[in-house]
Amino acid sequence: MIWDVQHGSAAYLRTPTGKHIVIDVGVGSMMKPASATFSPLWQLRNEYDIPSLDALILTHPHRDHLDDIGNLNLLYPKALVMPRHIPEKVIRAGNKPGDQPIIDEYLKLLRAGVGQQMPPHLNPHSRDVTGLDGLHVFVPDTYTGTNLNNHSLVVVIKYAGSTILLPGDNEAASWAELLMQPRFVEAIKGTNVLIAPHHGREAGYSSDLMAKISPKLVIISDTDHGSTSVTDKYYTHAAGWNIWSRSKKEYETRYCVTTRSDDSIVLDMYRADDGKNRLNVTID
């Protein structure tokens, strides 16, 4: 699930073996009115009855990806995956003064000493643990600049013939570094669902990345207060997918979907009884 958290980022993955993984913890207003506060972690604990997370992946330390961090006591993760190579002074300087309490919480997690690699109980090479065909986390760890966006982790999820590419706010320097990693280039082959980096902004768009993948659908997580500037570019790259609209109660072919227009977006990847792979996508 890609939650509607306005100009934020939050995604939830339930694996075939019942592991629970959250990628970023933005908050927003999936509920109406638009000013209503929505906590993804609260929903998982109180509406989905999930007692704890098997892993929390934090792509980078910007507030819009961290706002729900104060609710981790609701279902504290067994493992934390986060970029550990960024100096604290760079993290502090990359956030506004009013955001420092959130950053304090992030730094507490960082100082806990948990490594950034997937822990043994979520080993991406062990299919019997997650049931997935692949769960990989990549980091542009040779980037030494001060732009926190370019330190973002990138998550690649593979299952039932589908590959989902889920980045943070990666910009040009980050993509250039990642595309020099043979394992990353190999992992993103066959990507059919792209979560647009940096909320679909021009700064996150990479023609070099798009040349390596052929998505059927691009998902953009963003607020309706303002516009996403390069939806048209992603539209030209997407092949289109037949998705189900919950409100219209009908299927429609879409190339780009956005949380600002379509609310939370659910992707269901599975192997059907006939042995064929399936990918169902539903929107509001």
BALOBA-1460 file (C-alpha; in Angstrom, 3 decimals):
// residues 284
<rec num="1" residu="m" x="0.000" y="0.000" z="0.000"/>
<rec num="2" residu="i" x="1.155" y="3.504" z="-0.917"/>
<rec num="3" residu="w" x="-0.591" y="5.666" z="1.671"/>
<rec num="4" residu="d" x="-2.024" y="9.088" z="0.986"/>
<rec num="5" residu="v" x="0.167" y="11.159" z="3.286"/>
<rec num="6" residu="q" x="0.020" y="14.386" z="1.298"/>
<rec num="7" residu="h" x="3.523" y="15.746" z="0.620"/>
<rec num="8" residu="g" x="5.107" y="12.865" z="2.455"/>
<rec num="9" residu="s" x="6.050" y="9.251" z="1.924"/>
<rec num="10" residu="a" x="4.801" y="6.066" z="3.586"/>
<rec num="11" residu="a" x="4.356" y="2.560" z="2.213"/>
<rec num="12" residu="y" x="3.416" y="-0.778" z="3.769"/>
<rec num="13" residu="l" x="4.441" y="-4.227" z="2.514"/>
<rec num="14" residu="r" x="2.869" y="-7.475" z="3.690"/>
<rec num="15" residu="t" x="4.891" y="-10.374" z="2.344"/>
<rec num="16" residu="p" x="3.483" y="-13.778" z="1.337"/>
<rec num="17" residu="t" x="4.776" y="-15.257" z="4.622"/>
<rec num="18" residu="g" x="3.109" y="-12.560" z="6.699"/>
<rec num="19" residu="k" x="6.077" y="-10.289" z="7.378"/>
<rec num="20" residu="h" x="5.200" y="-6.624" z="7.928"/>
<rec num="21" residu="i" x="7.518" y="-3.951" z="6.529"/>
<rec num="22" residu="v" x="7.036" y="-0.178" z="6.420"/>
<rec num="23" residu="i" x="9.041" y="2.108" z="4.153"/>
<rec num="24" residu="d" x="9.123" y="5.690" z="5.483"/>
<rec num="25" residu="v" x="6.669" y="7.146" z="7.978"/>
<rec num="26" residu="g" x="5.149" y="10.347" z="6.668"/>
<rec num="27" residu="v" x="1.775" y="11.500" z="7.956"/>
<rec num="28" residu="g" x="-1.005" y="13.229" z="6.083"/>
<rec num="29" residu="s" x="-4.711" y="13.231" z="5.423"/>
<rec num="30" residu="m" x="-5.997" y="10.047" z="3.845"/>
<rec num="31" residu="m" x="-9.198" y="10.858" z="5.727"/>
<rec num="32" residu="k" x="-11.445" y="13.790" z="4.935"/>
<rec num="33" residu="p" x="-11.366" y="16.723" z="5.422"/>
<rec num="34" residu="a" x="-7.932" y="17.424" z="4.014"/>
<rec num="35" residu="s" x="-6.826" y="18.935" z="7.323"/>
<rec num="36" residu="a" x="-7.420" y="15.689" z="9.211"/>
<rec num="37" residu="t" x="-4.335" y="14.011" z="10.645"/>
<rec num="38" residu="f" x="-3.614" y="10.465" z="9.486"/>
<rec num="39" residu="s" x="-1.032" y="8.153" z="11.073"/>
<rec num="40" residu="p" x="-0.110" y="5.056" z="9.051"/>
<rec num="41" residu="l" x="1.430" y="3.386" z="12.111"/>
<rec num="42" residu="w" x="-1.727" y="3.989" z="14.134"/>
<rec num="43" residu="q" x="-3.812" y="2.408" z="11.381"/>
<rec num="44" residu="l" x="-1.604" y="-0.682" z="11.221"/>
<rec num="45" residu="r" x="-1.819" y="-1.176" z="14.984"/>
<rec num="46" residu="n" x="-5.429" y="-0.271" z="15.662"/>
<rec num="47" residu="e" x="-7.280" y="-1.132" z="12.440"/>
<rec num="48" residu="y" x="-5.146" y="-3.948" z="10.987"/>
<rec num="49" residu="d" x="-4.250" y="-5.486" z="14.402"/>
<rec num="50" residu="i" x="-0.562" y="-5.739" z="13.530"/>
<rec num="51" residu="p" x="1.400" y="-6.120" z="16.789"/>
<rec num="52" residu="s" x="4.862" y="-5.185" z="15.483"/>
<rec num="53" residu="l" x="6.873" y="-4.520" z="12.361"/>
<rec num="54" residu="d" x="9.457" y="-6.966" z="11.106"/>
<rec num="55" residu="a" x="11.386" y="-4.086" z="9.563"/>
<rec num="56" residu="l" x="11.211" y="-0.333" z="9.148"/>
<rec num="57" residu="i" x="13.111" y="1.161" z="6.232"/>
<rec num="58" residu="l" x="13.772" y="4.905" z="6.449"/>
<rec num="59" residu="t" x="15.065" y="6.153" z="3.111"/>
<rec num="60" residu="h" x="16.568" y="9.424" z="4.378"/>
<rec num="61" residu="p" x="16.218" y="11.952" z="7.212"/>
<rec num="62" residu="h" x="13.761" y="14.552" z="5.910"/>
<rec num="63" residu="r" x="10.702" y="15.358" z="8.019"/>
<rec num="64" residu="d" x="8.124" y="14.494" z="5.345"/>
<rec num="65" residu="h" x="9.458" y="10.920" z="5.429"/>
<rec num="66" residu="l" x="9.663" y="10.779" z="9.244"/>
<rec num="67" residu="d" x="6.670" y="12.603" z="10.712"/>
<rec num="68" residu="d" x="5.049" y="9.476" z="12.210"/>
<rec num="69" residu="i" x="8.242" y="8.417" z="13.973"/>
<rec num="70" residu="g" x="6.777" y="9.362" z="17.363"/>
<rec num="71" residu="n" x="4.252" y="6.511" z="17.011"/>
<rec num="72" residu="l" x="6.854" y="3.749" z="16.737"/>
<rec num="73" residu="n" x="5.986" y="2.732" z="20.293"/>
<rec num="74" residu="l" x="2.711" y="1.380" z="18.865"/>
<rec num="75" residu="l" x="4.494" y="-1.404" z="16.958"/>
<rec num="76" residu="y" x="8.222" y="-1.068" z="17.405"/>
<rec num="77" residu="p" x="10.150" y="-2.678" z="14.529"/>
<rec num="78" residu="k" x="12.351" y="-5.699" z="15.046"/>
<rec num="79" residu="a" x="14.874" y="-4.199" z="12.627"/>
<rec num="80" residu="l" x="15.706" y="-0.743" z="11.335"/>
<rec num="81" residu="v" x="17.221" y="-0.115" z="7.924"/>
<rec num="82" residu="m" x="18.502" y="3.440" z="7.390"/>
<rec num="83" residu="p" x="21.435" y="5.260" z="5.778"/>
<rec num="84" residu="r" x="24.135" y="5.319" z="8.456"/>
<rec num="85" residu="h" x="26.850" y="7.113" z="6.512"/>
<rec num="86" residu="i" x="25.423" y="10.664" z="6.734"/>
<rec num="87" residu="p" x="27.183" y="12.912" z="9.305"/>
<rec num="88" residu="e" x="24.887" y="14.281" z="12.018"/>
<rec num="89" residu="k" x="25.820" y="17.866" z="11.184"/>
<rec num="90" residu="v" x="24.658" y="17.299" z="7.594"/>
<rec num="91" residu="i" x="21.364" y="15.834" z="8.844"/>
<rec num="92" residu="r" x="20.817" y="18.783" z="11.170"/>
<rec num="93" residu="a" x="21.689" y="21.369" z="8.519"/>
<rec num="94" residu="g" x="19.435" y="19.701" z="5.962"/>
<rec num="95" residu="n" x="16.311" y="20.237" z="8.057"/>
<rec num="96" residu="k" x="14.516" y="23.381" z="9.218"/>
<rec num="97" residu="p" x="14.820" y="24.554" z="12.843"/>
<rec num="98" residu="g" x="11.202" y="23.629" z="13.514"/>
<rec num="99" residu="d" x="11.832" y="20.066" z="12.320"/>
<rec num="100" residu="q" x="14.626" y="19.346" z="14.812"/>
<rec num="101" residu="p" x="12.418" y="17.453" z="17.348"/>
<rec num="102" residu="i" x="11.589" y="14.925" z="14.629"/>
<rec num="103" residu="i" x="15.273" y="14.716" z="13.715"/>
<rec num="104" residu="d" x="16.105" y="14.129" z="17.394"/>
<rec num="105" residu="e" x="13.963" y="10.987" z="17.264"/>
<rec num="106" residu="y" x="15.619" y="9.875" z="14.036"/>
<rec num="107" residu="l" x="19.089" y="10.334" z="15.539"/>
<rec num="108" residu="k" x="18.109" y="8.253" z="18.579"/>
<rec num="109" residu="l" x="17.395" y="5.383" z="16.201"/>
<rec num="110" residu="l" x="20.592" y="6.022" z="14.274"/>
<rec num="111" residu="r" x="22.688" y="5.905" z="17.460"/>
<rec num="112" residu="a" x="21.146" y="2.570" z="18.415"/>
<rec num="113" residu="g" x="23.802" y="0.964" z="16.253"/>
<rec num="114" residu="v" x="21.560" y="-1.067" z="13.970"/>
<rec num="115" residu="g" x="23.169" y="-1.717" z="10.584"/>
<rec num="116" residu="q" x="21.540" y="-0.682" z="7.357"/>
<rec num="117" residu="q" x="21.587" y="-4.096" z="5.710"/>
<rec num="118" residu="m" x="18.538" y="-6.330" z="5.893"/>
<rec num="119" residu="p" x="18.735" y="-8.419" z="9.093"/>
<rec num="120" residu="p" x="19.033" y="-12.224" z="8.858"/>
<rec num="121" residu="h" x="15.327" y="-12.797" z="9.508"/>
<rec num="122" residu="l" x="14.573" y="-10.770" z="6.356"/>
<rec num="123" residu="n" x="17.436" y="-12.061" z="4.232"/>
<rec num="124" residu="p" x="16.452" y="-11.133" z="0.643"/>
<rec num="125" residu="h" x="18.178" y="-14.260" z="-0.647"/>
<rec num="126" residu="s" x="16.054" y="-16.551" z="1.513"/>
<rec num="127" residu="r" x="12.656" y="-16.900" z="-0.123"/>
<rec num="128" residu="d" x="11.312" y="-19.050" z="2.678"/>
<rec num="129" residu="v" x="11.614" y="-16.088" z="5.080"/>
<rec num="130" residu="t" x="9.621" y="-13.427" z="3.237"/>
<rec num="131" residu="g" x="8.171" y="-15.525" z="0.419"/>
<rec num="132" residu="l" x="9.272" y="-12.809" z="-1.981"/>
<rec num="133" residu="d" x="11.444" y="-13.374" z="-5.021"/>
<rec num="134" residu="g" x="13.609" y="-10.452" z="-3.941"/>
<rec num="135" residu="l" x="13.767" y="-7.625" z="-1.427"/>
<rec num="136" residu="h" x="16.790" y="-5.409" z="-1.933"/>
<rec num="137" residu="v" x="17.940" y="-2.116" z="-0.467"/>
<rec num="138" residu="f" x="20.508" y="0.007" z="-2.284"/>
<rec num="139" residu="v" x="22.350" y="3.062" z="-1.013"/>
<rec num="140" residu="p" x="24.330" y="5.718" z="-2.921"/>
<rec num="141" residu="d" x="27.088" y="5.518" z="-0.329"/>
<rec num="142" residu="t" x="29.802" y="7.168" z="-2.421"/>
<rec num="143" residu="y" x="27.833" y="10.416" z="-2.610"/>
<rec num="144" residu="t" x="29.492" y="12.892" z="-0.229"/>
<rec num="145" residu="g" x="27.437" y="16.050" z="-0.825"/>
<rec num="146" residu="t" x="25.131" y="17.776" z="1.632"/>
<rec num="147" residu="n" x="21.838" y="17.296" z="-0.239"/>
<rec num="148" residu="l" x="20.010" y="14.751" z="1.916"/>
<rec num="149" residu="n" x="17.843" y="13.701" z="-1.023"/>
<rec num="150" residu="n" x="20.869" y="12.209" z="-2.725"/>
<rec num="151" residu="h" x="21.571" y="9.966" z="0.275"/>
<rec num="152" residu="s" x="18.181" y="8.233" z="-0.108"/>
<rec num="153" residu="l" x="17.962" y="4.455" z="0.020"/>
<rec num="154" residu="v" x="16.184" y="2.708" z="-2.848"/>
<rec num="155" residu="v" x="14.057" y="-0.399" z="-2.272"/>
<rec num="156" residu="v" x="13.408" y="-3.026" z="-4.957"/>
<rec num="157" residu="i" x="10.610" y="-5.557" z="-4.362"/>
<rec num="158" residu="k" x="10.185" y="-8.612" z="-6.602"/>
<rec num="159" residu="y" x="7.320" y="-11.085" z="-6.543"/>
<rec num="160" residu="a" x="5.034" y="-12.977" z="-8.933"/>
<rec num="161" residu="g" x="6.613" y="-11.532" z="-12.062"/>
<rec num="162" residu="s" x="6.416" y="-7.934" z="-10.842"/>
<rec num="163" residu="t" x="9.178" y="-5.578" z="-9.781"/>
<rec num="164" residu="i" x="8.426" y="-2.444" z="-7.777"/>
<rec num="165" residu="l" x="11.057" y="0.283" z="-7.590"/>
<rec num="166" residu="l" x="10.528" y="2.434" z="-4.510"/>
<rec num="167" residu="p" x="13.069" y="5.243" z="-3.989"/>
<rec num="168" residu="g" x="13.239" y="8.148" z="-1.598"/>
<rec num="169" residu="d" x="13.886" y="11.655" z="-2.858"/>
<rec num="170" residu="n" x="16.869" y="10.700" z="-5.026"/>
<rec num="171" residu="e" x="18.047" y="13.355" z="-7.461"/>
<rec num="172" residu="a" x="20.516" y="13.346" z="-10.370"/>
<rec num="173" residu="a" x="23.719" y="12.781" z="-8.376"/>
<rec num="174" residu="s" x="22.167" y="9.852" z="-6.544"/>
<rec num="175" residu="w" x="20.881" y="8.179" z="-9.699"/>
<rec num="176" residu="a" x="24.252" y="8.616" z="-11.410"/>
<rec num="177" residu="e" x="25.943" y="6.827" z="-8.497"/>
<rec num="178" residu="l" x="23.382" y="4.037" z="-8.260"/>
<rec num="179" residu="l" x="23.443" y="3.355" z="-11.994"/>
<rec num="180" residu="m" x="27.166" y="2.668" z="-11.659"/>
<rec num="181" residu="q" x="26.358" y="-0.283" z="-9.385"/>
<rec num="182" residu="p" x="25.962" y="-3.474" z="-11.488"/>
<rec num="183" residu="r" x="23.798" y="-5.123" z="-8.799"/>
<rec num="184" residu="f" x="21.404" y="-2.183" z="-8.827"/>
<rec num="185" residu="v" x="21.107" y="-2.171" z="-12.612"/>
<rec num="186" residu="e" x="20.462" y="-5.904" z="-12.587"/>
<rec num="187" residu="a" x="17.876" y="-5.629" z="-9.806"/>
<rec num="188" residu="i" x="15.757" y="-2.977" z="-11.528"/>
<rec num="189" residu="k" x="15.430" y="-4.940" z="-14.760"/>
<rec num="190" residu="g" x="11.793" y="-5.710" z="-15.387"/>
<rec num="191" residu="t" x="10.497" y="-2.864" z="-13.210"/>
<rec num="192" residu="n" x="6.812" y="-2.558" z="-14.046"/>
<rec num="193" residu="v" x="5.784" y="-0.250" z="-11.188"/>
<rec num="194" residu="l" x="7.790" y="2.863" z="-10.354"/>
<rec num="195" residu="i" x="7.138" y="5.008" z="-7.309"/>
<rec num="196" residu="a" x="8.287" y="8.360" z="-8.665"/>
<rec num="197" residu="p" x="11.300" y="9.716" z="-6.769"/>
<rec num="198" residu="h" x="11.079" y="13.029" z="-4.922"/>
<rec num="199" residu="h" x="7.257" y="13.112" z="-5.187"/>
<rec num="200" residu="g" x="7.431" y="13.351" z="-8.977"/>
<rec num="201" residu="r" x="9.426" y="16.584" z="-8.952"/>
<rec num="202" residu="e" x="11.674" y="17.618" z="-11.832"/>
<rec num="203" residu="a" x="14.742" y="17.286" z="-9.588"/>
<rec num="204" residu="g" x="14.057" y="13.577" z="-9.055"/>
<rec num="205" residu="y" x="13.455" y="12.712" z="-12.689"/>
<rec num="206" residu="s" x="16.312" y="10.793" z="-14.336"/>
<rec num="207" residu="s" x="16.273" y="10.050" z="-18.050"/>
<rec num="208" residu="d" x="19.152" y="7.626" z="-17.473"/>
<rec num="209" residu="l" x="17.060" y="5.681" z="-14.965"/>
<rec num="210" residu="m" x="14.037" y="5.653" z="-17.243"/>
<rec num="211" residu="a" x="16.208" y="4.284" z="-20.055"/>
<rec num="212" residu="k" x="16.862" y="1.202" z="-17.896"/>
<rec num="213" residu="i" x="13.251" y="0.397" z="-17.038"/>
<rec num="214" residu="s" x="9.897" y="0.121" z="-18.809"/>
<rec num="215" residu="p" x="7.188" y="0.675" z="-16.196"/>
<rec num="216" residu="k" x="3.570" y="-0.063" z="-16.885"/>
<rec num="217" residu="l" x="2.510" y="2.286" z="-14.097"/>
<rec num="218" residu="v" x="4.048" y="5.246" z="-12.250"/>
<rec num="219" residu="i" x="2.768" y="6.132" z="-8.764"/>
<rec num="220" residu="i" x="3.291" y="9.636" z="-7.372"/>
<rec num="221" residu="s" x="2.936" y="10.419" z="-3.665"/>
<rec num="222" residu="d" x="2.165" y="14.109" z="-3.309"/>
<rec num="223" residu="t" x="-0.225" y="16.709" z="-1.956"/>
<rec num="224" residu="d" x="-2.994" y="18.453" z="-3.876"/>
<rec num="225" residu="h" x="-1.654" y="21.801" z="-2.623"/>
<rec num="226" residu="g" x="0.496" y="22.573" z="-5.645"/>
<rec num="227" residu="s" x="1.367" y="20.580" z="-8.703"/>
<rec num="228" residu="t" x="3.726" y="17.782" z="-9.618"/>
<rec num="229" residu="s" x="5.729" y="19.183" z="-12.455"/>
<rec num="230" residu="v" x="6.805" y="16.172" z="-14.524"/>
<rec num="231" residu="t" x="3.826" y="13.831" z="-14.485"/>
<rec num="232" residu="d" x="3.746" y="14.289" z="-18.256"/>
<rec num="233" residu="k" x="7.288" y="12.926" z="-18.578"/>
<rec num="234" residu="y" x="6.451" y="9.820" z="-16.576"/>
<rec num="235" residu="y" x="3.269" y="9.431" z="-18.615"/>
<rec num="236" residu="t" x="5.295" y="9.074" z="-21.810"/>
<rec num="237" residu="h" x="7.366" y="6.263" z="-20.285"/>
<rec num="238" residu="a" x="4.488" y="4.231" z="-18.845"/>
<rec num="239" residu="a" x="2.866" y="1.492" z="-20.929"/>
<rec num="240" residu="g" x="-0.416" y="1.706" z="-19.004"/>
<rec num="241" residu="w" x="-2.213" y="-0.703" z="-16.685"/>
<rec num="242" residu="n" x="-5.827" y="-1.722" z="-16.163"/>
<rec num="243" residu="i" x="-6.654" y="-0.698" z="-12.588"/>
<rec num="244" residu="w" x="-9.755" y="-0.886" z="-10.397"/>
<rec num="245" residu="s" x="-11.385" y="2.299" z="-9.114"/>
<rec num="246" residu="r" x="-13.125" y="1.702" z="-5.772"/>
<rec num="247" residu="s" x="-15.303" y="4.805" z="-6.115"/>
<rec num="248" residu="k" x="-16.301" y="4.286" z="-9.742"/>
<rec num="249" residu="k" x="-16.533" y="0.505" z="-9.370"/>
<rec num="250" residu="e" x="-14.974" y="-0.058" z="-12.751"/>
<rec num="251" residu="y" x="-11.641" y="-0.752" z="-14.409"/>
<rec num="252" residu="e" x="-9.784" y="1.979" z="-16.246"/>
<rec num="253" residu="t" x="-6.461" y="2.174" z="-18.041"/>
<rec num="254" residu="r" x="-4.069" y="4.509" z="-16.273"/>
<rec num="255" residu="y" x="-0.446" y="5.454" z="-16.837"/>
<rec num="256" residu="c" x="0.192" y="7.598" z="-13.758"/>
<rec num="257" residu="v" x="-1.738" y="7.582" z="-10.499"/>
<rec num="258" residu="t" x="-1.260" y="10.028" z="-7.656"/>
<rec num="259" residu="t" x="-2.185" y="9.978" z="-3.986"/>
<rec num="260" residu="r" x="-3.374" y="13.574" z="-4.346"/>
<rec num="261" residu="s" x="-6.105" y="12.470" z="-6.781"/>
<rec num="262" residu="d" x="-6.517" y="8.754" z="-6.136"/>
<rec num="263" residu="d" x="-5.972" y="8.480" z="-2.353"/>
<rec num="264" residu="s" x="-4.189" y="5.375" z="-1.075"/>
<rec num="265" residu="i" x="-3.058" y="2.982" z="-3.793"/>
<rec num="266" residu="v" x="-3.006" y="-0.777" z="-3.226"/>
<rec num="267" residu="l" x="-0.958" y="-3.246" z="-5.256"/>
<rec num="268" residu="d" x="-1.723" y="-6.952" z="-4.959"/>
<rec num="269" residu="m" x="0.895" y="-9.255" z="-6.490"/>
<rec num="270" residu="y" x="0.109" y="-12.960" z="-6.473"/>
<rec num="271" residu="r" x="0.330" y="-16.243" z="-8.339"/>
<rec num="272" residu="a" x="-3.114" y="-17.388" z="-9.403"/>
<rec num="273" residu="d" x="-4.422" y="-20.946" z="-9.250"/>
<rec num="274" residu="d" x="-3.789" y="-21.285" z="-12.976"/>
<rec num="275" residu="g" x="-0.081" y="-20.669" z="-12.350"/>
<rec num="276" residu="k" x="-0.057" y="-17.237" z="-13.939"/>
<rec num="277" residu="n" x="1.331" y="-14.157" z="-12.245"/>
<rec num="278" residu="r" x="-1.091" y="-11.370" z="-11.410"/>
<rec num="279" residu="l" x="-0.809" y="-7.704" z="-10.469"/>
<rec num="280" residu="n" x="-3.980" y="-5.968" z="-9.343"/>
<rec num="281" residu="v" x="-3.944" y="-2.238" z="-8.605"/>
<rec num="282" residu="t" x="-6.791" y="-0.416" z="-6.886"/>
<rec num="283" residu="i" x="-7.356" y="3.296" z="-6.283"/>
<rec num="284" residu="d" x="-10.144" y="5.344" z="-4.654"/>
